[in-house]
Each structure stands twice: as C-alpha cells, then as structure tokens.
Amino acid sequence: MTQSLMQRPVPTGEVAKAAFPAAARSRARRRARLRTLEGWAFVGPATLFVVGLSIFPAGWAFLLSLQKWDGFSEAKFVGTGNYSKMLSDQELWDAVAHTGLYTLLFVPASILLGLFLAVALNRKIRFIGFYRTAIFVPFVASAAATGILSTYLFNPQYGLVNNVFRVIGLPQQGWLEDKAEAMVVIALMSLWGQAAFTTVIYLAALQDVPGELLESARIDGANRWQAFWHVSWPQLAPVTVFVSIWQTIGAIQLFDLVYTTTRGGPLDSTKTIVYFLWEKAFKVLQFGYGSAVAYGLFALTLVITIAVVLYSRRAKVEAF
Amino acid sequence: MATTLAPERRSSSPQTAPRPVQTRKRRPRPSGWHLFLAPVAVLFMVPFVQMFLAALSPEKELISFPPPFIPSHLTLDGFIKLFATSDVLLWLGNTTVVAIAAVGSHLVLCSLAGYGFARLKFQGRTFGFFAIVATIMIPTQLLMIPTYVMFSKIGLIDSLGAAIVPWLASAFGIFLMRQFFLSIPAELEEAGMLDGCSRWQVFFRVVLPLAKPALATLAIFTLLGSWNDLVWPLIAINNDHAFTLQLGLANFQSTRRVQWSLLMAGNVVATMPLILFFLFAQKQFIATMTFSGLKG
C-alpha cells in the first residue's frame, strides 16, 4: 500500500512509455529531473556545508602534509618529509606519552564511574531527582569554565582542595603546578564534566535489561551483586565497547582543558598531541608539519577503533 | 599520592554495592544507596557552588591565607568590576548570535536534508548520504588548518562569521533527523499528498510538527556545542570585538589570573544560561546525551 503509493509516478511512466513512446519518454525524463532537483533542494544546502567543510579540507590537509608551508611564502613540496620528521621528533613522542597517560587515567575511570552512577541512579528512592541533577549539571560546563574552576579549586595557595587537605592534616600539593600531578587534576576535572555522559548511556542500557531475567536470578538465590555481575553486566557489554571507543577517541583529542588550565605545562608535562599540533600549526605556522601530525592522529584514532572492534568481535560482543 | 586518587575512588564502590542486600529482610528503611549517592552528589556540586561563592566574595578574602570556607559577607563587586573593565556583554552578545545562528540553521538545514535522505528518491541520494556518513570519521583537528587557510582567503577570519559557518549544519544533525523521519509512518504524508499538497507543504505542515522531540534534541546538541566551543574560535578569531564568551574567558585567565572574583563572575555569566536551561529542560538534555551516545 505505502510502497505503491510512494512510487506511483514510476509505473504510470512505464506504462505510458509503451503506449506513446517519444512524448511520454521526454515527460518521464523531465519528471525524473524534477525529482532530482527537488531531492537536492532538500538535501543540497546541508550536504554542501558538511562535505565542503570536512571532506574537501581533509583532502587539502593531505596535500598540505606533503609540503613545507607557513601560510605566506611559497609552499615547498617535501614528499613524505613531514611524516619521517614525526618519527624522530622527541617532543611529539613526549606528547603521545602525555596523551596516553591522560587516556589511561580518564577512560577507565569514566567508564567505571558512569557504570556505578548509572546502577546507583537506576532506582526509585527519595532525592533521586536531586542526585541526578547534581551529577548531570556539570555536563553543560564549557572547557573554559571548567579550566578556570580547576585553577581555582586546585590553586596550591588559596584553593579549596589544599585548604581541605590542610584542615584534615594532609600534606599540601602543587596540583596543576606539579608536573606529576597536573594531568591527574585535568583527568579529575574532565570526569566531573563528563561523568554525565557515560552515566546516561549506561542508564539507558540498564533500562533495557529485562526485569524478568534479574528477578529469576534473584529467585534462584543470587544476591544483588551476583545478579548484576551475571545478568546485567553481560547485557551491558556492547555499550561498554562503544563507550570505551568513544571516550578513548575523545581522550586522545584532549586540548581545551589543557589550554584553559596549564597551557601544556608545567615543564610540558600536560602537552598532548592536539596541543602540540595546535602549537605547531598556529604558533609557529608549520602548516605542513601540523597537517602531517593531524593525519597521524587520524590514523591513531582509526587503529584504536578497529582494534577495539576486533577485540570485542573475538570476545563475542555484538557492538555494531 | 596523586596517581592513587582515581583507583581509590573506583575500589570504594564495589564494597558499597552489595550492602542493600542485608537490609532486605528487615523493616523498610532508607536505601543504603544514599550513603553512596549523597556524598557523590555533594562532590559534583562543589565546583559550581564554589564558583557562585567566589563570584560573590570580597576579592580580599579569596587571596587571604588561610582562605575562609565561607565568605564573611556577599558582594557584587566581582560582577561590577567585570562589567566595568571588560567587554563581557559584547562577548555574551556575540556568543548569543553564534548560538542562535547555529541552532536556527541546524534546525532548518538538517531537518530538510534528513527528510530528503529518508523519504525522497532521487539521483545521487545514496552517494550524498554516504559522503555525509564518511565525514563522521574525520577528526576536527584534521580540518583546522585547511579551514583556517580557506576562511582567511575569503576574509572570514577575525569576524563572527568564522565562528558561525562551521556550525551551519552537521553530519550528526542530518543523521539524527533522518533516523527520526524513517521512524514515522509514511501514510500521513501520502494522505497529505493525495489532498493535493506539494512535498514542501507536506514537509512543513505534516512532518515537521511531528518532529518536535527530534528537533529539541538537535537544538540542544547544537546549542551546547556552539555555546561552549573554544578551539575553533581560538584559531579563527584574534580580534577581541569578535570574541565569543568562551574565548574571552580563556583569554581573561591568562591576563587577569589573580582577580578571582572577577573571573568567577565571568564564569557565572558564561555558565548560568546553560545551567538554567538544563534545569528547565533536563529531560530533553538527557535524551540528547543518550542519542548522541547511542547513535553518534
């Protein structure tokens, strides 16, 4: 019914073609052309912006990555020079290590925290609305706002955290000014802002876990922990795979919060790949080298995504 | 010390998790989950509470040692100084313009395109949609340099337009609207077509009114992204008359780091609209987060 109505013009055109060949064919062609025009009138503007501002520049970035160019003087073709320079650039590898540290701190913590919060929030108890709001509101905080809050809360002299440490008798810390602690503070503040995301994803997934399954597990004598571990957790596996990929991609692209807290310091200890890229491209205007680093980042993203998907396939988790 | 912080937080929760089991057989009493949720909720509120307190504190108390936990009195000095010595209202205006343009354009262009890809059959549809899906894989960092070069060639750099153009439409928005339009029954549209409406009339009169939930999700997603965007304005705008609020704040921080009350007042100005909006439309925000996670 729906199909035949939607495609109505086509069969009439076909029938007409047999009866009055020439005139009908040109009419059918005109109609098809009109239909193409109409279709592109709907999708054209958005497609133009999206493709024009992504696929086109992405291709351009690849050409740039083969050049040495500062944006003003003559560009010089260097082939794969930028890429081989990356391999021996110690500063870049340090940035990779810092990014890896942040990823290791942030991704597992954000997944576990999101899971705990989702399990805790997935019930009807008093104040649950308040708890939920309190945990979700930070999601709207921008990187600039979070950055300023971080420098304030973790200020070694006047900050709340050291103040609390002082009152309860713990040693004062340098936090963002200590090269061993700065990345931990950044990861903690990222968690504050983004816990809502993993929590919401897990909450949605938990609500899809069939209640009967949990009930029958409980009737069979499983305690809540066992019921969760043996019933809910396997059902959450696809979501966990997805969230790990998503959070990892986000983590290796960390820039904003570094810019608004430490600007890569102290002693470059929080200089991430994207921060390095931004410095190369927009501070010292190495557009070619910057583009090559961006392609390296793209490749890293793809490799991680493919690795996680393959691993989860082997572990028999249907994530995609 | 520092590195043990995160693991500590993790390991504390499995111990609290099974606790409610013991309460099962006794008379009903407050759930044990409060013991976990209440401290976490308080902890999550600390930064914003501190932000408001600091914005309303006398500057002297913020830089006295030891700093008081509660200010002796509240004052608007921070806000007064903020408005008197900075262009924050101009930046707020700029950000509002960017956000309105972004949300408006997203709603129009992405719903049109989503509908086209979901319902219309035309030459190049598959190719067009494939191109859009392919862009989702591309990290924005890859686009920064060529987009900067492109925008500076057409003279967009350092103007508000530079902040707006990348937000006119997005692959995510098109994808979201397409998913929605695929989920509604086609009969309604056919009835409209039989009544003699054109595609456009059907789209605007029949389909769009049904799409309110999806449009709300799209609007919130775009609002959050465009309001909070920092990286792109940072690259594209160096002229402080075209600064967005986020850019102004980030810039503040390097120039006036010590004036906490002023900085926090700026933070309140930048964050308050979204906090209020969140409290007002919490359900839609949560739907947006869920969708951007599950379908993104």
Interface residues (C-beta under 8 A of the other chain):
Chain A: T2 L5 M6 Q7 A32 R35 T36 E38 G39 W40 F42 V43 G44 P45 A46 T47 F49 V50 V51 L53 S54 I55 F56 P57 A58 W60 A61 L64 G71 L105 P108 A109 L112 L113 F116 L117 V119 A120 L121 R123 I125 R126 F127 I128 F130 Y131 T133 A134 I135 F136 V137 P138 F139 V140 A141 S142 A143 A144 A145 T146 G147 I148 L149 T151 Y152 L153 Q157 Y158 G159 L160 N163 R166 P171 Q173 D178 A180 E181 V184 A187 L188 M189 W192 A195 A196 F197 V200 I201 L203 A204 N223 R224 W225 F228 F242 V243 W246 I249 Q253 F255 D256 Y259 T260 R263 V274 L277 W278 A281 F282 F287 G290 S291 A294 Y295 L297 F298 T301 L302
Chain B: M1 A2 T3 L5 A6 R9 R10 S13 P14 A17 P18 P20 V21 P30 S31 W33 H34 F36 L37 A38 V40 A41 V42 F44 M45 V46 P47 F48 Q50 M51 A54 L62 I63 F65 P66 P67 F69 L109 C110 L112 A113 Y115 G116 F117 L120 K121 F122 Q123 G124 R125 G128 A131 I132 A134 T135 M137 I138 P139 T140 Q141 L142 L143 M144 I145 P146 T147 Y148 V149 M150 S152 V165 P166 L168 A169 S170 A171 G173 I174 P185 A186 E187 E190 M193 L194 R199 F203 L224 W227 N228 L230 V231 L234 I235 L245 Q246 L247 L249 A250 F252 Q253 S254 R257 W260 L263 M264 G266 N267 A270 T271 L274 I275 F277 F278 L279 Q282 F285 I286 M289 T290 G293 L294 G296
